[in-house]
Amino acid sequence: MLTKFGFYASAFFGLTATVLGAYGAHGLAATGVAPTLVASFNTGVQYQFFHALALLFLVLALRVNPVKALQWAVIFFTLGTLLFSGSIYALVLLGTKGIGFMTPLGGVCFMAGWLSLLLAGRTWLRS
């Protein structure tokens, strides 16, 4: 079940990163948004794209060997993308400043996901 979820999350994040990246490159600056906010928006897109690809890798790895730590990495990367990139998008597009605490929480989720991947190597690479 988690492999299906991770696969669809990867595809969705990749699709929306592409759409949002195009908007950030061509439409966002035209709306009069400050260049620093455009740069923040692009950082959100970049991290979303990296982790969409990482999710796809994890799903493929889970199909080979369903190690628990890889499952945790899928969860952490999904939460990290929603919290980190999502809070940046909300800040830039909606001016929502009250959720700024979510960005570092998303970053911690990304780190936990990469740590989970590192720990999975202890088990996954032995088989």
Secondary structure as UniProt FT lines:
FT   HELIX           2..26
FT   TURN            27..28
FT   HELIX           29..31
FT   HELIX           35..64
FT   HELIX           68..80
FT   HELIX           81..85
FT   HELIX           86..94
FT   TURN            98..101
FT   HELIX           102..124
FT   TURN            125..126
//
